[in-house]
């Protein structure tokens, strides 16, 4: 059982400039969502990050909200939070796969996102994972976003000398 295994957790990064996080949550299961948000806010505060919370109807809307914010606003990173509990139909598979895939694609395009959308078989599994005093998956998602922001800031000024340029032409 994974809960009894030991896991290494990276220490939280530190920042010399302010960090703005957007926590996007689907409160379909409100008590679970509230716990996820509480965990994410605690971790953001531990790093001195400012965190704004917005709600969307469901897990499938989370990546769309993040994509809009990435285009239209000035956040350093994003925390995706919600819960999908298996039901009687294949809708569970669609929601889990499509929300995860869209978040991954946004990340590959450069958005710093921590994915804390729980995908579980039943509510007790979600309760354990969402509990800030338990597995704290909301806090873990915030930590992931913060680590990616730290990497992005570290590498933002670096450019590789790849490609060709005319002899004597200045580097861009």
Secondary structure, 3 states (H helix, E strand, C coil): CHHHCCCCCCCCCCCCCCCEEEEEEECCCHHHHHHHHHHHHHHHHHCCCEEEEEEECCHHHHHHHHHHHHHHCCCCEEEEEEEEECCCCCHHHHHHHHHHHHHHHHHHCCCCEEEEEEEECCHHHHHHHHCCCCCCHHHHHHHHHHHHHHHHHHHCCCCCCCCCCCCCCCCC
